[in-house]
Amino acid sequence: MRSRQRMFAAVMRLLLKCLRLGRRRRLKLVRQVEQLWHYGHLCLRSLLYNSFTNSDVVLDSLFEPIYWLVDHITRWFGVVFVALVIGLTSSVVAIVYICLLPLILQTYSPAWICWHLAYGHWNLIMIVFHYYMAITTSPGHPPQAKDDLTGVSVCRKCIAPKPARTHHCSICNRCVLKMDHHCPWLNNCVGHYNHRYFFSFCLFMTIGCIYCSISGWEMFRDAYAAIERMKLLEKERLQVAANQTYYQTPPPTYSFRQRAFHKSVVYVWVLCSSVALALGALTLWHAALITRGETSIERHINKKERQRLQKKGKVFRNPYSYGSWDNWKVFLGVDLPRHWLTRVLLPSPHLPHGTGLSWDLPPCVTQQHAPLLAI
C-alpha cells in the first residue's frame, strides 16, 4: 500500500514538474517573441526616423521614381528639345520675313517701318546670341583636387570637393558651381558662368513674343476671320458640288497661297502668345530669385533654414544677398554706368564676378548689407 502511494506521489511530482517546465518554456518563448517584436519595431523606427522629416521630405521620397525617370528622359531628349526651340524660332522668323515683312513695307509709314526693322532685328540678335551662349558655355565645375580648395565639403555622390553654392546635378552626374537647375531646353545646366545668358534669353524671348503678339493682333484677327470665311465657303461649295455634275463644280475661292498666308499668321500669333505667357511666368520667377540673391535650389534651402531658425527665435538672412539693386548689378556684371548699354542692352560675353569657388564682396557693391544670422 505504501509503495503504491509512493509511486503515485512520484508520478504526480513528475507530472507537475513537466507542467512547470512546459509553462516556463511557453513563457520563455513568449518573451523571445516579444523581444524580437520590440527589436524589429526599434530597427524600423531607427531606419525611418529623421528629425528633419516633414511633408516635403515625404513627397520627395514618394516622387523619387518619377524624378529618376525624368532625369533619364531629360538626359536623352535634351538634343530634341534644343532642336525644337531652334525649329520653332526659325519658323516664326521665316514667316515674318516671307509673309509679314512685305505687308509691313507696303502698308506702314516710313517711321513705323524703321522702328519695326530696328527693334525686330535687335531683339532677334539678342535672342540668338544669348541662347547660343547659354548652350555652349559650361556652367562651371569645381576642381577635383581638394588641395586647391579650403573649407569646402565633399559631395556624397561624386566624392569630390563641393564649394559653397555648389550642387550635384543628377542628369549631368557632376557638381555645378552655383547651380540653379538643369534646363532641358538648353541641354545644359544653368550655373555660375551661363546663368546670365539663360535669364537674358528668357527675357528677350518673352519681350519678342509680346512684341509679335501686340503688333500682329490686327493681322491675327483678319487672318482668323478669313479662315472662318474659307471654311464656310468650302462647306457651301461642297453642298453645291453634291447637287451638280463634276464639270459644273465651281473653282475654289481662295488660292493655296492665300490659305497658307492666313494660317501662318494665326500660327505665329498663337505660338508667340503661348510662349509669352509660359516663358514670361518663368522669367518673372527667376527675376524674383535674382532680386533676393538666390538660386532655385537655394530658395528651398533658405526656406527650410528660415523655418528652423524661426523656431529658435532667430532671423535668417541670405549671406549672398547685397540688396535688390546690387544683386542685379552683380548678376548682370554692371560695374560702371556705361555697362548697362554695353553689357545689358548689347551682346556681351563678359564673365560673371568671381570664380564660383569663393564669394568675396564684388567691386560694384560698397558694403555687405546682411550678415548670415541676426538674433
GIBELLIN-V546747 format. One record per residue. N is the residue number from 1. PSI is psi as a letter, one per 20 degrees, with the letter a starting at -180 (none if undefined). OMEGA is omega in radians with two decimals (NA if undefined). D_LAST is the distance of its C-alpha to the last C-alpha in whole Angstrom. Layout:
BEGIN
n->N psi->PSI omega->OMEGA d_last->D_LAST
n->N psi->PSI omega->OMEGA d_last->D_LAST
END
This chain:
BEGIN
n->1 psi->g omega->3.14 d_last->96
n->2 psi->h omega->3.13 d_last->93
n->3 psi->h omega->3.09 d_last->93
n->4 psi->g omega->3.12 d_last->92
n->5 psi->g omega->3.12 d_last->89
n->6 psi->g omega->3.13 d_last->88
n->7 psi->g omega->3.11 d_last->87
n->8 psi->g omega->3.12 d_last->86
n->9 psi->h omega->3.12 d_last->83
n->10 psi->g omega->3.12 d_last->82
n->11 psi->g omega->3.14 d_last->82
n->12 psi->g omega->3.12 d_last->80
n->13 psi->h omega->3.12 d_last->78
n->14 psi->h omega->3.12 d_last->77
n->15 psi->g omega->3.11 d_last->76
n->16 psi->h omega->3.12 d_last->74
n->17 psi->g omega->3.10 d_last->72
n->18 psi->h omega->3.11 d_last->72
n->19 psi->g omega->3.13 d_last->70
n->20 psi->g omega->3.11 d_last->68
n->21 psi->g omega->3.11 d_last->67
n->22 psi->h omega->3.11 d_last->67
n->23 psi->g omega->3.12 d_last->64
n->24 psi->g omega->3.13 d_last->62
n->25 psi->g omega->3.10 d_last->62
n->26 psi->g omega->3.11 d_last->61
n->27 psi->h omega->3.12 d_last->58
n->28 psi->g omega->3.11 d_last->57
n->29 psi->g omega->3.11 d_last->57
n->30 psi->g omega->3.11 d_last->55
n->31 psi->g omega->3.13 d_last->53
n->32 psi->g omega->3.11 d_last->53
n->33 psi->g omega->3.11 d_last->52
n->34 psi->g omega->3.12 d_last->49
n->35 psi->g omega->3.10 d_last->48
n->36 psi->h omega->3.11 d_last->48
n->37 psi->g omega->3.13 d_last->46
n->38 psi->h omega->-3.14 d_last->43
n->39 psi->g omega->3.11 d_last->43
n->40 psi->g omega->3.11 d_last->43
n->41 psi->g omega->3.13 d_last->41
n->42 psi->g omega->3.11 d_last->38
n->43 psi->g omega->3.14 d_last->39
n->44 psi->g omega->3.12 d_last->38
n->45 psi->h omega->3.12 d_last->35
n->46 psi->h omega->3.11 d_last->34
n->47 psi->h omega->-3.09 d_last->35
n->48 psi->i omega->-3.03 d_last->33
n->49 psi->p omega->3.06 d_last->30
n->50 psi->p omega->-3.10 d_last->27
n->51 psi->i omega->-3.14 d_last->23
n->52 psi->j omega->-3.11 d_last->22
n->53 psi->p omega->3.05 d_last->25
n->54 psi->a omega->-3.09 d_last->25
n->55 psi->h omega->3.13 d_last->28
n->56 psi->g omega->3.13 d_last->27
n->57 psi->g omega->3.12 d_last->28
n->58 psi->g omega->3.12 d_last->31
n->59 psi->g omega->3.10 d_last->32
n->60 psi->h omega->3.13 d_last->32
n->61 psi->h omega->3.14 d_last->34
n->62 psi->h omega->-3.10 d_last->36
n->63 psi->j omega->-3.13 d_last->37
n->64 psi->g omega->3.07 d_last->37
n->65 psi->h omega->3.12 d_last->41
n->66 psi->g omega->3.09 d_last->40
n->67 psi->g omega->-3.14 d_last->38
n->68 psi->g omega->3.13 d_last->40
n->69 psi->g omega->3.14 d_last->43
n->70 psi->g omega->3.12 d_last->41
n->71 psi->g omega->-3.11 d_last->40
n->72 psi->h omega->3.09 d_last->44
n->73 psi->g omega->3.14 d_last->45
n->74 psi->h omega->-3.13 d_last->43
n->75 psi->h omega->-3.07 d_last->44
n->76 psi->h omega->-3.08 d_last->48
n->77 psi->j omega->3.11 d_last->48
n->78 psi->g omega->3.12 d_last->46
n->79 psi->h omega->3.12 d_last->49
n->80 psi->g omega->3.13 d_last->50
n->81 psi->g omega->3.10 d_last->47
n->82 psi->g omega->3.11 d_last->48
n->83 psi->h omega->3.11 d_last->51
n->84 psi->g omega->3.10 d_last->51
n->85 psi->g omega->-3.13 d_last->48
n->86 psi->g omega->-3.13 d_last->51
n->87 psi->g omega->-3.14 d_last->54
n->88 psi->g omega->3.12 d_last->52
n->89 psi->g omega->3.13 d_last->51
n->90 psi->h omega->3.13 d_last->55
n->91 psi->g omega->3.11 d_last->56
n->92 psi->g omega->3.14 d_last->55
n->93 psi->g omega->-3.14 d_last->56
n->94 psi->g omega->3.13 d_last->59
n->95 psi->h omega->3.12 d_last->60
n->96 psi->g omega->-3.12 d_last->58
n->97 psi->g omega->-3.03 d_last->61
n->98 psi->g omega->-3.01 d_last->64
n->99 psi->g omega->-2.97 d_last->63
n->100 psi->h omega->-3.09 d_last->61
n->101 psi->g omega->3.07 d_last->62
n->102 psi->h omega->3.12 d_last->65
n->103 psi->h omega->3.11 d_last->65
n->104 psi->g omega->-3.12 d_last->62
n->105 psi->h omega->-3.10 d_last->65
n->106 psi->h omega->-2.98 d_last->68
n->107 psi->h omega->-3.04 d_last->66
n->108 psi->r omega->3.08 d_last->63
n->109 psi->r omega->-3.13 d_last->63
n->110 psi->h omega->3.14 d_last->63
n->111 psi->g omega->3.13 d_last->60
n->112 psi->h omega->3.09 d_last->58
n->113 psi->g omega->3.11 d_last->60
n->114 psi->g omega->-3.14 d_last->58
n->115 psi->g omega->-3.12 d_last->55
n->116 psi->g omega->3.13 d_last->55
n->117 psi->g omega->-3.10 d_last->56
n->118 psi->g omega->-3.09 d_last->54
n->119 psi->g omega->-3.10 d_last->51
n->120 psi->g omega->-3.14 d_last->52
n->121 psi->h omega->3.07 d_last->53
n->122 psi->g omega->3.14 d_last->49
n->123 psi->h omega->3.13 d_last->47
n->124 psi->g omega->3.12 d_last->49
n->125 psi->g omega->-3.14 d_last->49
n->126 psi->h omega->3.13 d_last->45
n->127 psi->g omega->-3.10 d_last->45
n->128 psi->g omega->-3.11 d_last->48
n->129 psi->g omega->-3.06 d_last->46
n->130 psi->h omega->3.09 d_last->42
n->131 psi->g omega->3.11 d_last->44
n->132 psi->g omega->-3.14 d_last->46
n->133 psi->h omega->3.13 d_last->43
n->134 psi->h omega->3.14 d_last->40
n->135 psi->g omega->-2.98 d_last->43
n->136 psi->i omega->-3.10 d_last->44
n->137 psi->p omega->3.09 d_last->41
n->138 psi->p omega->3.14 d_last->39
n->139 psi->i omega->-3.12 d_last->36
n->140 psi->p omega->-3.13 d_last->35
n->141 psi->q omega->3.13 d_last->35
n->142 psi->q omega->3.09 d_last->34
n->143 psi->q omega->-3.10 d_last->36
n->144 psi->h omega->-3.12 d_last->38
n->145 psi->p omega->-3.09 d_last->38
n->146 psi->i omega->-3.14 d_last->34
n->147 psi->h omega->-3.10 d_last->35
n->148 psi->i omega->-3.08 d_last->35
n->149 psi->q omega->3.12 d_last->31
n->150 psi->q omega->3.07 d_last->28
n->151 psi->k omega->3.12 d_last->25
n->152 psi->q omega->3.07 d_last->26
n->153 psi->a omega->-3.13 d_last->26
n->154 psi->p omega->3.12 d_last->30
n->155 psi->p omega->-3.12 d_last->31
n->156 psi->i omega->-3.07 d_last->32
n->157 psi->g omega->-3.13 d_last->35
n->158 psi->j omega->3.08 d_last->36
n->159 psi->l omega->-3.13 d_last->35
n->160 psi->r omega->3.12 d_last->34
n->161 psi->q omega->-3.08 d_last->32
n->162 psi->n omega->3.13 d_last->29
n->163 psi->r omega->3.13 d_last->27
n->164 psi->q omega->3.13 d_last->23
n->165 psi->j omega->3.11 d_last->24
n->166 psi->p omega->3.14 d_last->27
n->167 psi->q omega->-3.10 d_last->28
n->168 psi->p omega->3.09 d_last->32
n->169 psi->o omega->-3.12 d_last->34
n->170 psi->h omega->3.12 d_last->37
n->171 psi->g omega->3.09 d_last->39
n->172 psi->i omega->-3.12 d_last->40
n->173 psi->k omega->3.10 d_last->39
n->174 psi->q omega->3.02 d_last->37
n->175 psi->q omega->-3.07 d_last->33
n->176 psi->p omega->3.13 d_last->32
n->177 psi->p omega->3.14 d_last->30
n->178 psi->l omega->-3.08 d_last->27
n->179 psi->p omega->3.04 d_last->29
n->180 psi->g omega->3.07 d_last->29
n->181 psi->r omega->3.02 d_last->32
n->182 psi->o omega->-3.06 d_last->36
n->183 psi->o omega->3.11 d_last->38
n->184 psi->h omega->3.14 d_last->41
n->185 psi->i omega->3.02 d_last->43
n->186 psi->i omega->-2.99 d_last->42
n->187 psi->l omega->-3.06 d_last->43
n->188 psi->q omega->3.04 d_last->40
n->189 psi->q omega->3.03 d_last->36
n->190 psi->o omega->-3.07 d_last->34
n->191 psi->b omega->-2.98 d_last->32
n->192 psi->g omega->-2.99 d_last->31
n->193 psi->i omega->-3.14 d_last->35
n->194 psi->j omega->3.13 d_last->36
n->195 psi->g omega->-3.14 d_last->33
n->196 psi->h omega->3.12 d_last->34
n->197 psi->g omega->3.14 d_last->38
n->198 psi->g omega->-3.11 d_last->37
n->199 psi->g omega->3.14 d_last->35
n->200 psi->h omega->3.08 d_last->37
n->201 psi->g omega->3.12 d_last->40
n->202 psi->g omega->-3.10 d_last->38
n->203 psi->g omega->-3.08 d_last->38
n->204 psi->h omega->3.05 d_last->42
n->205 psi->g omega->3.10 d_last->43
n->206 psi->g omega->3.12 d_last->42
n->207 psi->g omega->3.12 d_last->43
n->208 psi->h omega->3.11 d_last->46
n->209 psi->h omega->3.08 d_last->47
n->210 psi->g omega->3.11 d_last->46
n->211 psi->g omega->3.12 d_last->48
n->212 psi->h omega->-3.12 d_last->51
n->213 psi->g omega->-3.11 d_last->50
n->214 psi->g omega->-3.09 d_last->50
n->215 psi->h omega->-3.12 d_last->53
n->216 psi->j omega->-3.10 d_last->55
n->217 psi->g omega->-3.13 d_last->55
n->218 psi->g omega->3.09 d_last->58
n->219 psi->h omega->3.12 d_last->60
n->220 psi->g omega->3.13 d_last->58
n->221 psi->g omega->3.14 d_last->60
n->222 psi->g omega->-3.13 d_last->63
n->223 psi->g omega->3.12 d_last->63
n->224 psi->g omega->3.10 d_last->62
n->225 psi->h omega->3.12 d_last->65
n->226 psi->h omega->3.11 d_last->67
n->227 psi->h omega->3.09 d_last->66
n->228 psi->h omega->3.09 d_last->67
n->229 psi->h omega->3.11 d_last->70
n->230 psi->g omega->3.13 d_last->71
n->231 psi->g omega->-3.13 d_last->70
n->232 psi->g omega->3.13 d_last->72
n->233 psi->h omega->3.10 d_last->75
n->234 psi->h omega->3.11 d_last->75
n->235 psi->g omega->3.12 d_last->75
n->236 psi->h omega->-3.14 d_last->78
n->237 psi->h omega->3.11 d_last->80
n->238 psi->h omega->3.11 d_last->80
n->239 psi->h omega->3.11 d_last->81
n->240 psi->g omega->-3.12 d_last->84
n->241 psi->h omega->-3.14 d_last->85
n->242 psi->h omega->-3.12 d_last->85
n->243 psi->j omega->-3.11 d_last->88
n->244 psi->r omega->3.09 d_last->90
n->245 psi->r omega->-3.10 d_last->91
n->246 psi->h omega->-3.07 d_last->89
n->247 psi->i omega->3.13 d_last->91
n->248 psi->j omega->3.14 d_last->90
n->249 psi->p omega->-3.12 d_last->86
n->250 psi->q omega->3.12 d_last->85
n->251 psi->r omega->3.12 d_last->83
n->252 psi->q omega->-3.09 d_last->79
n->253 psi->h omega->-3.09 d_last->78
n->254 psi->p omega->3.09 d_last->75
n->255 psi->r omega->3.13 d_last->75
n->256 psi->h omega->-3.14 d_last->73
n->257 psi->g omega->3.11 d_last->71
n->258 psi->g omega->3.11 d_last->70
n->259 psi->g omega->-3.13 d_last->69
n->260 psi->h omega->3.14 d_last->67
n->261 psi->g omega->-3.09 d_last->65
n->262 psi->g omega->3.12 d_last->64
n->263 psi->h omega->3.09 d_last->63
n->264 psi->h omega->3.11 d_last->61
n->265 psi->g omega->3.11 d_last->59
n->266 psi->g omega->3.13 d_last->58
n->267 psi->g omega->-3.12 d_last->57
n->268 psi->g omega->-3.08 d_last->55
n->269 psi->g omega->-3.13 d_last->53
n->270 psi->g omega->-3.13 d_last->52
n->271 psi->g omega->-3.13 d_last->51
n->272 psi->h omega->3.13 d_last->49
n->273 psi->g omega->3.13 d_last->48
n->274 psi->g omega->3.13 d_last->46
n->275 psi->h omega->3.13 d_last->45
n->276 psi->h omega->3.13 d_last->43
n->277 psi->g omega->-3.07 d_last->41
n->278 psi->g omega->-3.11 d_last->40
n->279 psi->h omega->3.09 d_last->39
n->280 psi->g omega->3.08 d_last->38
n->281 psi->g omega->3.10 d_last->35
n->282 psi->h omega->3.13 d_last->34
n->283 psi->g omega->3.10 d_last->34
n->284 psi->h omega->3.12 d_last->32
n->285 psi->g omega->3.13 d_last->29
n->286 psi->h omega->3.07 d_last->29
n->287 psi->h omega->3.08 d_last->29
n->288 psi->h omega->3.11 d_last->26
n->289 psi->g omega->3.12 d_last->24
n->290 psi->h omega->3.12 d_last->25
n->291 psi->h omega->3.13 d_last->24
n->292 psi->i omega->3.10 d_last->20
n->293 psi->l omega->-3.13 d_last->21
n->294 psi->r omega->3.10 d_last->22
n->295 psi->r omega->3.14 d_last->25
n->296 psi->g omega->3.13 d_last->26
n->297 psi->g omega->-3.12 d_last->25
n->298 psi->h omega->3.10 d_last->21
n->299 psi->g omega->3.13 d_last->21
n->300 psi->g omega->3.13 d_last->22
n->301 psi->g omega->-3.13 d_last->19
n->302 psi->h omega->3.12 d_last->16
n->303 psi->g omega->3.12 d_last->17
n->304 psi->g omega->3.13 d_last->17
n->305 psi->h omega->3.12 d_last->14
n->306 psi->g omega->3.11 d_last->12
n->307 psi->h omega->-3.14 d_last->14
n->308 psi->g omega->-3.12 d_last->13
n->309 psi->h omega->3.12 d_last->9
n->310 psi->h omega->3.10 d_last->10
n->311 psi->h omega->3.12 d_last->12
n->312 psi->j omega->3.14 d_last->9
n->313 psi->k omega->3.14 d_last->7
n->314 psi->r omega->-3.11 d_last->5
n->315 psi->p omega->3.11 d_last->6
n->316 psi->p omega->3.06 d_last->9
n->317 psi->p omega->-3.08 d_last->10
n->318 psi->p omega->-3.12 d_last->14
n->319 psi->i omega->-3.11 d_last->15
n->320 psi->j omega->3.09 d_last->18
n->321 psi->p omega->-3.12 d_last->18
n->322 psi->j omega->-3.04 d_last->19
n->323 psi->q omega->-3.02 d_last->20
n->324 psi->g omega->-3.09 d_last->22
n->325 psi->g omega->3.13 d_last->25
n->326 psi->h omega->3.07 d_last->24
n->327 psi->h omega->3.10 d_last->24
n->328 psi->h omega->3.11 d_last->27
n->329 psi->g omega->3.11 d_last->29
n->330 psi->g omega->-3.10 d_last->27
n->331 psi->g omega->-3.11 d_last->29
n->332 psi->i omega->-3.12 d_last->32
n->333 psi->k omega->-3.12 d_last->32
n->334 psi->o omega->3.10 d_last->33
n->335 psi->h omega->-3.12 d_last->33
n->336 psi->q omega->-3.14 d_last->36
n->337 psi->h omega->-3.13 d_last->37
n->338 psi->i omega->3.13 d_last->40
n->339 psi->h omega->3.07 d_last->38
n->340 psi->h omega->3.09 d_last->38
n->341 psi->g omega->-3.01 d_last->41
n->342 psi->h omega->-3.08 d_last->42
n->343 psi->i omega->-3.10 d_last->39
n->344 psi->g omega->-3.09 d_last->38
n->345 psi->i omega->3.09 d_last->42
n->346 psi->q omega->3.11 d_last->44
n->347 psi->p omega->-3.11 d_last->44
n->348 psi->p omega->3.13 d_last->42
n->349 psi->k omega->-3.07 d_last->42
n->350 psi->q omega->-3.11 d_last->39
n->351 psi->q omega->3.08 d_last->36
n->352 psi->r omega->3.11 d_last->33
n->353 psi->p omega->3.05 d_last->30
n->354 psi->r omega->-3.13 d_last->30
n->355 psi->i omega->-3.08 d_last->31
n->356 psi->i omega->3.12 d_last->29
n->357 psi->h omega->3.08 d_last->29
n->358 psi->q omega->-3.04 d_last->26
n->359 psi->m omega->3.06 d_last->24
n->360 psi->r omega->-3.12 d_last->24
n->361 psi->p omega->3.14 d_last->23
n->362 psi->q omega->-3.11 d_last->26
n->363 psi->h omega->-3.13 d_last->28
n->364 psi->i omega->3.13 d_last->28
n->365 psi->p omega->-3.10 d_last->25
n->366 psi->g omega->-3.14 d_last->24
n->367 psi->q omega->3.13 d_last->20
n->368 psi->p omega->-2.97 d_last->18
n->369 psi->h omega->-2.98 d_last->16
n->370 psi->p omega->3.02 d_last->12
n->371 psi->r omega->-3.13 d_last->11
n->372 psi->g omega->-3.12 d_last->10
n->373 psi->q omega->3.05 d_last->7
n->374 psi->p omega->-3.11 d_last->4
n->375 psi->none omega->NA d_last->0
END
